[in-house]
Amino acid sequence: MNDLIVAEDIFKSFPQPEGKGEFSVLEDVGVRVDEGEVVALLGRSGSGKSTLLRILAGLIPPSSGTVTSSGKALDGPNSDVTMVFQSFALLPWLTVIENVELGLEARGVARTERTKRALKAIDLVGLDGFESAYPKELSGGMKQRVGFARALVVEPKVLFLDEPFSALDVLTAENLRGEIDDLWNAGHFPAKSILIVTHNIEEAVFLSDRVLVLGSNPGRVRGEVRIDLPRPHNRNDAAFKRLTEYLYTVMTNPDMKVESDRSMPAPVDVAATTTSSPFARPLPHVRVGTISGLVELLVDMGEEQEVTRLAERLSLPIDDFISILEAARLLGFTDVKEGDVNVTEIGRDFATTTILRSKDLFRRQILERVPLVAAIAKTLSEKESKSMPADFFLDLLDEHYPPAEVKRQFDTAVEWGRYAELFEYDAVEGELYLPEAAPEHELTDAR
Amino acid sequence: MPSLCQTEADVTPRVFSVNAPLRRLSFGLSDAAVFLGALALLALVARIGSGAFVAFVPPKTLPAVNLDPWNLPYYAGRSTLRMFVALAASFVFTFAYGYAAARSRYAERVLIPLLDILQSVPVLGFLSITVTGFIALFPGSLLGLEAASIFAIFTAQAWNMTFSFYQSLRTLPNDLSEATSAYGLSHWERFVKLEAPAGMIGLIWNAMMSFGGGWFFLAASESISVLNTSYTLPGIGSYVAAAVTARDMPALGWAVVTMAVVIFTIDQLFWRPLVAWSDRFRLEQSASANAPQSWVYDLVRNSRVRQAIGLVWTPVGDAIGTGMKSLTRVRPRSKARASSPIVDTAYNVVLIVIVVALLVIGIRFILTSVGIGEVGKVALLGFYTLLRVIVLLAFATVIWTPIGVAIGFSPKLARIAQPIALFLASFPANFIFPFATLAFISYHIPINVGSVLLMALGSQWYILFNSIAGAQSIPTDLREMVADCDLKGWQRWKRLIIPGIFSSWVTGGITASGGAWNASIVSEVVSWGSTTLVASGLGSYIASATGKGDWPRITLGVGVMSLYVVFLNRVLWRRLYALAERKYRL
């Protein structure tokens, strides 16, 4: 198999505002796209996958490392590659056919020839009759079809898809996804390979031959999972479900190692790996109410739930769903093992007892398992005034996250800490402080 | 070739509506209308434009103005031609300057502050320099004077448009920008397909607004006194000046009527179609509910003539495109010069040295020619004018803001009142000056006070406009909530209206105060017949220095005025703007 695109040792960092140094988005990333395959880059928001895609497309240069396309190092936009954008990126003042002809015109194809090819591409994506319509007149699904037509008419070596179905409603996305899959399986696809960036696990397993799992903070390749299923991939197939569950498990356990042979080692216990600073371990942005809601729901539904079944039941956006699972797991209320979500003993206790006692449980779990909040409480207790300006903690967080993320991490930690009655926060003054009297609730043995 | 007008899908609604009555016209009639109209326009331009190439050898052959009202259409035509030449020059300048500033970091560092200053400098003050300069450039022909007048108009229009284009280049939608890079478009294609269309709506609106300002400068620049010689260009502005000298009231009246007709005609035949055409460049993903209408645009769009021209133009356009594409290919990244901190600092140092040198030369020149006492006197005069500007703003706010808010809150009133306000803002206030001057003389109103009214005549409309726009931008649910809480009178103003319209008011205030400073040059010295009223202020100082050709005093006066404007901009208006953004953003 020929290598179409090879990226090696990619590092990418962006300078922080106010000269606070650089923030690392991608670290030591290597990607390979061969001829005749569909590769998925699967990652959470903030894993740098869009940045990686743009580096591979030549739109931004890596800080270090090389990208080779068809044997030549990239030195500008990659002409072997065309891209379909999440937000469609159609020029509003050009008609459908003029938009589709954009790439051809740039390559110097003569007018009659490019009109012919554009009409064929428009027919291929099912928009026959809409050639002289303007994007304003089209629905979201139709606009994305134009995006596909524009990308395919050039017959690129690799087709890049940047979360192409995220901006569409569920049914339209399903429809379009199916059509693209059919087109690929039919064998005369206008591109040799496809690279798709997604955060949707089902989509990745459905469409691709290989899934690269990306980690966050900083972005790196955690591992690769081969999708060895006969095409077209059948969602009802047991193997399909196993793969999906494995990927859910992997995504909700950020410390787990990704094995290509789909063996599932026990998830690494969070509390055991505190070699790094407590401020470096990111908190999922989930409110306490949501966490307790999930645990209560699980208790009601019965002990074990398949992750995929739960996802369907809740119909939340994938990112939110994974965050909630991760938060519940972090606090030790649930466990995701072999594709199933279990409620732990403590979790059951938390969900079924009185509010005051559940707060106590929550506080205990936080101090044991969430280093960030525990560190904040400890710092406050060590001070004589029992208070600390928020900026102190914001500065510590600054070393590990980009500015926007710093604020979010702080807000989440404060919300959890406040619920646990570990500390209080005065937003106007910008101060964290210990509450006057330490809460005295009896931890009765309710088991 | 797919049909250009019809789509086969019945599901998709037609977005661009067409005036039903025009549809009933057969192809023949609308085509004839467009064809004949275009021919008539060309003939008119040729007839009027030929007048510009007349011989001009001062002081022997000087153009004169005939006060017979039947000459007015011809004079109006000459003036209009000047306006449009200046508009064309503004567009070219905008694209070049704005593009350079947005593309090159080094150019940006010089060009944008320069633009800032240019916007604040009173152009009328420099008229003396530009007139003599252009006359020297075109010896023996009237073109020099024309060029000077066109340049004055150009400065009224160009800066706003350039800023707008520069801003739109800097705020291009990210995904569109990436798409054009990813698909390998050359710089030329990128400009034609993305950057120019993206900036078009802002550009056209700004051009429309500043076109109105241009009339004011035109009137002031068609008849000027430089170096004790009086130059007159045939045009409606000089007609008014001649009428004032001859105390010819009926002639003045005719001039005002002609001006009104001209503004209305240009609006219908040029601006409305242009605005209707520019609606296609809206960046929103769905059609706007109220697409602007223009019967002229619809007429032209549906005519076969346009399509025929399109067919002829296509191969030409393709050839140009191919040529430009190969000239402006995107260079490989490794060949692009990386920015090095050494070059950066060197560049900055050179810039600072040049600026300081210019300042030193300027200050030395002034001090040696007129002395420091004069500087103090000029500063004081500037202070008097400043007082006038403040009084003007205060009155305009107190009177026009409530009216503007009332209009803004009622869509019916707004539909009637906005075109009227637009018209009033376009109408050159200096046409009304003679009437006001006569009133001042008859009723013995001191010009020190009266000049405030004159300055206001041109600039107060911006406060009105922006109050209307500000009131319209207050969300209806906030207004309903306030009504629900039974807030009335001052309370309502304090809690809802003032915070809501604050940022619009600041925009209006900046434009109004800038216009007022410029207007002071022609408002503080007014005449009727042989009587001349002179107020004590910076405007009259500059005007009299211009008439005498006193270079040091002109420079000093204009310099001090610029300093006042720039200083006020930074200290007052920018702060207010930042406050508006921070606290009162809706």
Boltz contact constraints between the chains, C-beta under 6 A:
constraints:
  - contact:
      token1: [A, 57]
      token2: [B, 182]
      max_distance: 6.0
  - contact:
      token1: [A, 59]
      token2: [B, 178]
      max_distance: 6.0
  - contact:
      token1: [A, 59]
      token2: [B, 181]
      max_distance: 6.0
  - contact:
      token1: [A, 75]
      token2: [B, 332]
      max_distance: 6.0
  - contact:
      token1: [A, 75]
      token2: [B, 333]
      max_distance: 6.0
  - contact:
      token1: [A, 75]
      token2: [B, 334]
      max_distance: 6.0
  - contact:
      token1: [A, 76]
      token2: [B, 332]
      max_distance: 6.0
  - contact:
      token1: [A, 76]
      token2: [B, 333]
      max_distance: 6.0
  - contact:
      token1: [A, 77]
      token2: [B, 181]
      max_distance: 6.0
  - contact:
      token1: [A, 77]
      token2: [B, 182]
      max_distance: 6.0
  - contact:
      token1: [A, 77]
      token2: [B, 184]
      max_distance: 6.0
  - contact:
      token1: [A, 79]
      token2: [B, 184]
      max_distance: 6.0
  - contact:
      token1: [A, 83]
      token2: [B, 182]
      max_distance: 6.0
  - contact:
      token1: [A, 85]
      token2: [B, 175]
      max_distance: 6.0
  - contact:
      token1: [A, 87]
      token2: [B, 175]
      max_distance: 6.0
  - contact:
      token1: [A, 89]
      token2: [B, 175]
      max_distance: 6.0
  - contact:
      token1: [A, 89]
      token2: [B, 176]
      max_distance: 6.0
  - contact:
      token1: [A, 89]
      token2: [B, 179]
      max_distance: 6.0
  - contact:
      token1: [A, 93]
      token2: [B, 197]
      max_distance: 6.0
  - contact:
      token1: [A, 93]
      token2: [B, 280]
      max_distance: 6.0
  - contact:
      token1: [A, 93]
      token2: [B, 281]
      max_distance: 6.0
  - contact:
      token1: [A, 102]
      token2: [B, 183]
      max_distance: 6.0
  - contact:
      token1: [A, 103]
      token2: [B, 183]
      max_distance: 6.0
  - contact:
      token1: [A, 106]
      token2: [B, 183]
      max_distance: 6.0
  - contact:
      token1: [A, 106]
      token2: [B, 184]
      max_distance: 6.0
  - contact:
      token1: [A, 106]
      token2: [B, 185]
      max_distance: 6.0
  - contact:
      token1: [A, 129]
      token2: [B, 8]
      max_distance: 6.0
  - contact:
      token1: [A, 129]
      token2: [B, 9]
      max_distance: 6.0
  - contact:
      token1: [A, 131]
      token2: [B, 2]
      max_distance: 6.0
  - contact:
      token1: [A, 132]
      token2: [B, 2]
      max_distance: 6.0
  - contact:
      token1: [A, 132]
      token2: [B, 7]
      max_distance: 6.0
  - contact:
      token1: [A, 133]
      token2: [B, 7]
      max_distance: 6.0
  - contact:
      token1: [A, 136]
      token2: [B, 15]
      max_distance: 6.0
  - contact:
      token1: [A, 136]
      token2: [B, 286]
      max_distance: 6.0
  - contact:
      token1: [A, 136]
      token2: [B, 287]
      max_distance: 6.0
  - contact:
      token1: [A, 137]
      token2: [B, 12]
      max_distance: 6.0
  - contact:
      token1: [A, 137]
      token2: [B, 15]
      max_distance: 6.0
